[in-house]
Amino acid sequence: MALPDYEGWACFVAVADGGSFTAAAASLGLSKASVSKAVTRLEASLGITLLHRSSRVVAVSTAGAGLLDEARAMVAAATAATEAARGDRVDLAGPIRLAAPMSFGIKVLGPPLAAFLEQHPAVEIEVLLSDARNDPVAEGIDLTLRISPLADSSLLARTIAPVAASVIASPAYLDKHGTPKHPLELAGHRLIGYGHRQRAMPLHFHRKGEEATVLPTGPLFANNGDIAVPLVVAGVGIASLPDFIAAEALASGAVVPILTDWSLPQSYLHLLSPPSRLRPARVRALSDHLVDALKISCTGAHDHYLALHGR
């Protein structure tokens, strides 16, 4: 059995990701002719066309598209094996793609990433902030931070810490409309909805064996929580938000937590990575750094939540 043409596969992936033989050659440190020759050799050995070429455009063929994810995984595994073999003999260097929720990334990620880059100046981190659920394997993402229940998948997951959330309102709103003492009383109030995919997500409350479910209805729904905070501060309505989004407003007293003797289902911050356990040393280092740093910040926020709620 012939050995896989690793060079050919690496060149194919580089062309597909870079969009041209010129970009691939630059990323690989090879000549354009060498990259073209390697891809042509691979196509000949497979008996299929991986890339359609024209004078102006290079496009991945249908057959090539069907093999691209596996090719990326092969190249990534080979790269990781090489870096793992080098171990601590070389400084950490190279790119890392990190995905995170929009608000969490803006409000929390800056300091830990700054500390990591101070330690490892040759590492280059591409941060992708979005509240959409991404596909780390298909999108070539090394590490993904996610705050949501984990679906069954082949992704490797590390649970970092609980993420606190509170039901909040402005003092002015509560003075005008009254303070709900039971979750079911929220049905008579204007609620500002927040969620990632589904508008009418019910809120489930519980305390000491008692449960209550409320379906939010109100003047606004958004898939990002930052927009809800100024609306709550302005007295437009009540919202249930993660404390890292509402932290400043809570600290200043612009909003206050309500229904503090009730709990919402506990959410957790997770760090996801593609299924191969063989990862470049720089990715392993950032993974460990984020787990340690974010565990401290999230635990501190959760302790503050427990203090707010008298627990």
C-alpha positions as CSV (number, residue, x, y, z in Angstrom):
1,M,0.0,0.0,0.0
2,A,1.4,3.4,-1.0
3,L,2.0,6.0,1.7
4,P,-0.3,9.0,1.6
5,D,1.0,12.0,-0.2
6,Y,1.2,14.3,2.8
7,E,2.8,17.2,0.8
8,G,0.1,17.0,-1.8
9,W,-2.7,17.0,0.7
10,A,-1.1,20.0,2.6
11,C,-0.8,21.9,-0.7
12,F,-4.4,21.1,-1.6
13,V,-5.7,22.4,1.7
14,A,-3.6,25.5,1.5
15,V,-4.9,26.3,-2.0
16,A,-8.5,25.6,-0.9
17,D,-8.2,27.8,2.2
18,G,-6.2,30.5,0.6
19,G,-8.2,30.7,-2.6
20,S,-5.2,30.6,-5.0
21,F,-1.9,28.9,-5.6
22,T,-0.1,32.2,-4.9
23,A,-1.6,32.5,-1.4
24,A,-0.9,28.8,-0.7
25,A,2.7,29.2,-1.8
26,A,3.2,32.2,0.5
27,S,1.6,30.4,3.5
28,L,3.7,27.2,3.0
29,G,6.9,28.9,2.1
30,L,7.1,27.2,-1.2
31,S,7.2,28.3,-4.8
32,K,3.9,28.5,-6.7
33,A,5.2,25.9,-9.2
34,S,6.0,23.5,-6.3
35,V,2.5,23.8,-4.9
36,S,0.9,23.3,-8.4
37,K,3.1,20.3,-9.0
38,A,2.2,18.7,-5.7
39,V,-1.5,19.1,-6.2
40,T,-1.3,17.8,-9.8
41,R,0.7,14.8,-8.5
42,L,-2.0,14.1,-5.9
43,E,-4.8,14.4,-8.4
44,A,-3.1,11.9,-10.7
45,S,-2.6,9.4,-7.9
46,L,-6.2,9.7,-6.9
47,G,-7.6,9.8,-10.4
48,I,-9.9,12.7,-9.6
49,T,-9.8,16.5,-10.0
50,L,-9.6,18.3,-6.7
51,L,-9.3,21.9,-8.0
52,H,-10.7,23.6,-11.1
53,R,-8.3,26.1,-12.5
54,S,-8.8,29.0,-14.9
55,S,-6.7,32.0,-15.7
56,R,-8.3,34.0,-13.0
57,V,-10.0,31.6,-10.5
58,V,-9.2,28.4,-8.6
59,A,-12.3,26.6,-7.2
60,V,-12.6,23.4,-5.2
61,S,-14.3,20.7,-7.2
62,T,-17.2,18.7,-5.9
63,A,-14.9,15.7,-5.3
64,G,-12.4,18.0,-3.6
65,A,-15.1,19.6,-1.3
66,G,-16.1,16.1,-0.2
67,L,-12.5,15.4,0.9
68,L,-11.6,18.8,2.3
69,D,-12.5,18.3,5.9
70,E,-10.7,15.0,6.1
71,A,-7.7,16.6,4.4
72,R,-7.7,19.5,6.9
73,A,-7.8,17.0,9.7
74,M,-4.9,15.0,8.2
75,V,-2.7,18.1,7.9
76,A,-3.7,19.3,11.3
77,A,-2.8,16.0,12.9
78,A,0.6,15.9,11.1
79,T,1.3,19.4,12.2
80,A,0.3,18.6,15.8
81,A,2.5,15.5,15.8
82,T,5.5,17.5,14.7
83,E,5.0,20.2,17.3
84,A,4.3,17.6,20.0
85,A,7.6,15.9,19.1
86,R,9.4,19.2,19.5
87,G,7.9,19.7,22.9
88,D,9.5,22.4,24.9
89,R,12.5,22.6,22.7
90,V,11.0,25.5,20.8
91,D,9.1,28.6,21.7
92,L,5.4,28.6,21.1
93,A,4.6,30.2,17.8
94,G,2.0,30.1,15.1
95,P,-1.7,30.8,14.6
96,I,-4.7,29.8,16.8
97,R,-8.3,30.3,15.9
98,L,-10.5,31.0,18.9
99,A,-14.3,31.4,18.8
100,A,-16.4,32.8,21.6
101,P,-19.8,34.4,22.3
102,M,-19.9,38.1,21.4
103,S,-20.6,39.7,24.7
104,F,-18.5,37.3,26.7
105,G,-15.6,37.8,24.4
106,I,-15.8,41.6,24.6
107,K,-16.3,41.8,28.4
108,V,-14.2,38.9,29.7
109,L,-11.6,37.6,27.2
110,G,-9.3,40.7,26.8
111,P,-7.2,40.3,30.0
112,P,-6.5,36.5,29.8
113,L,-5.6,36.8,26.1
114,A,-3.3,39.8,26.8
115,A,-1.5,37.8,29.5
116,F,-1.1,34.8,27.2
117,L,0.3,36.9,24.4
118,E,2.7,38.6,26.8
119,Q,4.1,35.2,27.6
120,H,4.1,33.9,24.0
121,P,4.7,36.9,21.6
122,A,5.2,34.6,18.6
123,V,1.7,33.2,18.8
124,E,-1.0,34.8,16.7
125,I,-4.6,34.5,17.9
126,E,-7.6,35.1,15.5
127,V,-10.7,35.7,17.7
128,L,-14.1,35.0,16.1
129,L,-16.9,36.6,18.1
130,S,-20.4,35.5,17.3
131,D,-23.5,34.3,19.2
132,A,-24.2,31.8,16.4
133,R,-23.3,28.2,17.1
134,N,-20.3,27.4,14.9
135,D,-18.9,24.1,13.6
136,P,-15.3,24.0,14.9
137,V,-14.2,21.2,12.6
138,A,-15.7,22.5,9.4
139,E,-14.6,26.1,10.1
140,G,-11.1,25.1,11.2
141,I,-11.4,26.5,14.7
142,D,-8.9,25.3,17.3
143,L,-10.8,26.3,20.5
144,T,-14.4,27.3,21.1
145,L,-15.9,28.9,24.2
146,R,-19.6,28.1,24.6
147,I,-22.2,28.9,27.2
148,S,-25.0,26.5,26.6
149,P,-26.0,22.9,27.2
150,L,-23.7,20.6,25.2
151,A,-25.2,18.5,22.5
152,D,-23.9,15.0,21.9
153,S,-20.9,15.4,19.5
154,S,-17.4,14.2,18.9
155,L,-16.0,17.5,20.1
156,L,-13.7,17.4,23.2
157,A,-15.2,19.5,26.0
158,R,-13.7,20.9,29.2
159,T,-16.2,22.5,31.6
160,I,-14.7,25.6,33.1
161,A,-17.1,27.1,35.6
162,P,-20.7,28.0,36.3
163,V,-22.0,31.2,34.7
164,A,-24.3,33.3,37.0
165,A,-27.5,34.9,35.7
166,S,-30.0,37.2,37.3
167,V,-33.5,38.6,36.7
168,I,-33.0,42.3,36.7
169,A,-35.0,45.6,36.6
170,S,-34.4,49.2,37.2
171,P,-35.5,50.8,40.5
172,A,-37.7,53.2,38.5
173,Y,-39.5,50.4,36.7
174,L,-40.2,48.6,40.0
175,D,-41.4,51.8,41.7
176,K,-43.9,52.3,38.8
177,H,-45.0,48.7,38.2
178,G,-44.3,46.9,41.4
179,T,-41.7,44.2,42.3
180,P,-42.7,40.6,41.4
181,K,-42.5,38.3,44.3
182,H,-43.2,35.1,42.4
183,P,-42.1,34.1,38.9
184,L,-45.7,33.7,37.7
185,E,-46.2,37.4,38.4
186,L,-43.8,38.2,35.5
187,A,-46.7,37.4,33.2
188,G,-48.1,40.8,34.1
189,H,-44.9,42.6,33.3
190,R,-43.0,43.7,30.1
191,L,-40.1,41.3,29.6
192,I,-37.1,41.8,27.3
193,G,-36.3,38.5,25.7
194,Y,-32.8,37.2,25.2
195,G,-31.8,34.0,23.4
196,H,-29.6,32.6,20.7
197,R,-31.9,30.7,18.3
198,Q,-35.5,30.6,19.5
199,R,-37.6,33.6,20.4
200,A,-40.1,32.1,22.8
201,M,-37.8,30.3,25.2
202,P,-39.5,29.7,28.5
203,L,-37.9,30.7,31.8
204,H,-37.8,27.9,34.3
205,F,-37.5,28.8,38.0
206,H,-37.1,26.6,41.0
207,R,-36.6,26.9,44.8
208,K,-36.7,24.2,47.4
209,G,-38.8,21.7,45.5
210,E,-41.1,24.3,43.9
211,E,-41.0,25.1,40.2
212,A,-42.5,27.8,38.0
213,T,-42.3,28.4,34.2
214,V,-42.9,31.7,32.5
215,L,-43.0,32.4,28.7
216,P,-41.5,35.8,28.1
217,T,-43.6,38.3,26.2
218,G,-42.7,41.9,25.7
219,P,-41.6,44.7,23.5
220,L,-38.2,43.4,22.4
221,F,-36.3,40.2,21.7
222,A,-32.6,40.0,20.8
223,N,-30.0,37.3,20.2
224,N,-27.4,39.4,22.0
225,G,-27.8,40.5,25.6
226,D,-25.8,43.8,25.5
227,I,-28.7,45.6,23.8
228,A,-31.0,44.6,26.7
229,V,-29.1,46.3,29.4
230,P,-29.7,50.0,28.5
231,L,-33.4,49.1,27.9
232,V,-33.7,47.7,31.4
233,V,-31.8,50.7,32.8
234,A,-34.3,53.0,31.0
235,G,-37.2,51.2,32.6
236,V,-38.5,49.5,29.5
237,G,-38.9,46.2,31.1
238,I,-37.4,43.2,33.0
239,A,-34.8,40.8,31.7
240,S,-33.0,37.6,32.6
241,L,-29.3,38.1,31.7
242,P,-25.9,36.6,32.5
243,D,-24.2,38.6,35.2
244,F,-21.1,39.2,33.0
245,I,-23.4,41.2,30.7
246,A,-25.2,43.1,33.4
247,A,-22.2,43.4,35.9
248,E,-21.6,47.1,35.5
249,A,-25.3,48.0,35.8
250,L,-25.7,45.8,38.8
251,A,-22.5,47.3,40.5
252,S,-23.7,50.8,39.9
253,G,-27.2,50.2,41.1
254,A,-28.7,51.2,37.8
255,V,-30.5,47.8,37.9
256,V,-31.2,45.4,40.8
257,P,-31.7,41.7,41.0
258,I,-35.3,40.5,41.7
259,L,-36.7,37.1,42.6
260,T,-33.4,36.4,44.3
261,D,-34.9,33.5,46.3
262,W,-35.5,31.7,43.1
263,S,-32.9,30.0,40.8
264,L,-32.7,29.6,37.0
265,P,-31.2,26.5,35.5
266,Q,-27.4,26.6,35.9
267,S,-25.4,27.4,32.8
268,Y,-21.8,26.6,32.4
269,L,-18.8,27.9,30.4
270,H,-17.3,25.1,28.2
271,L,-14.1,25.0,26.1
272,L,-14.5,22.8,23.0
273,S,-11.9,21.5,20.6
274,P,-11.9,19.2,17.6
275,P,-11.9,15.5,18.4
276,S,-8.2,14.7,17.8
277,R,-6.4,14.8,21.2
278,L,-3.1,15.5,19.4
279,R,-3.0,19.3,19.2
280,P,-0.2,21.8,18.6
281,A,1.6,22.8,21.7
282,R,0.4,26.4,21.3
283,V,-3.2,25.3,21.3
284,R,-2.8,23.1,24.4
285,A,-1.1,26.0,26.2
286,L,-3.9,28.5,25.4
287,S,-6.5,25.9,26.3
288,D,-4.9,25.4,29.8
289,H,-4.4,29.1,30.2
290,L,-8.0,30.0,29.4
291,V,-9.4,27.2,31.7
292,D,-7.3,28.5,34.6
293,A,-7.9,32.2,34.0
294,L,-11.7,32.0,33.2
295,K,-12.3,29.6,36.1
296,I,-11.1,32.3,38.4
297,S,-13.1,35.1,36.8
298,C,-16.3,33.1,36.5
299,T,-16.0,31.7,40.0
300,G,-15.6,35.2,41.3
301,A,-18.7,36.3,39.4
302,H,-20.6,33.3,40.7
303,D,-19.6,34.1,44.3
304,H,-20.9,37.6,43.8
305,Y,-24.2,36.2,42.4
306,L,-24.6,34.0,45.5
307,A,-24.0,37.0,47.7
308,L,-26.6,39.0,45.8
309,H,-29.1,36.2,46.2
310,G,-28.3,35.7,49.9
311,R,-26.8,32.2,49.5
